[in-house]
Amino acid sequence: MTPAKAIQWMYYGLDDACDYDTGSLTYGSLVTPPIDIPPVPSNGRVWLHYCSTLLTEDDEIYDRAAVLVNGNQYVDDVTNSGEWEVRTADLTSWAGETINVRWFFNSLDDYYNDYHGWQVDYVSFSYSETNCTLDVPFATGDMDCDTLINFNDIDHFVEALVGRDIYEPNHPDCPWMLADCDANGIVNFNDIDPFVTLLVGK
């Protein structure tokens, strides 16, 4: 995986052809230098985030794109996307350790390799800690933690309903349990009506 000509992103493919059809099986990696992952408490999480576009045969039997830690631990099997998407991987298992992260591509054969290939950009890491007492200066339903409950909170509330693993990486400083609008200690679809009540101020 090499920098694109304009150094805008990392790209696995042939710059001139905009595909990875080398005439034979092809594979390669983008590897970070050593990264110190800080230790976290038992309720803490560490996340890897990056932007990705991937166009292949869309079958891991033929083309494989994946992210690995320390060369052999898979943390993300990447799927096709013709548009930039943010992908997230949980690195909590390596908290307190020094690791490297590897973006690995393998065509696995020399056939049908005239697809665009893989682009990677905006790599970052984040940390989150769950506060079970919810001792924070934000009101229930304030899903973007801007101290207001309004229509800007709707999309973030939906993320929280879909799953904690979806919400927390995008809002590391905003507690997931703010979506518990019926105050029963669980975030689920029963929170929708109470959230709407908070939203309209009734």
Secondary structure, 3 states (H helix, E strand, C coil): CEECCCCCCEEECECCCCECCCCCCCEEEEECCCEECCCCCCCEEEEEEEEEEEECCCCCCCCEEEEEECCCEEEEECCCEEEEEEEEEECHHHCCCEECEEEEEECCCCCCCCCCEEEEEEEEEEEEECCCCCCCCCCCCCCCCCCCCCHHHHHHHHHHHHCHHHHHHHCCCCCHHHHCCCCCCCCCHHHHHHHHHHHHCC
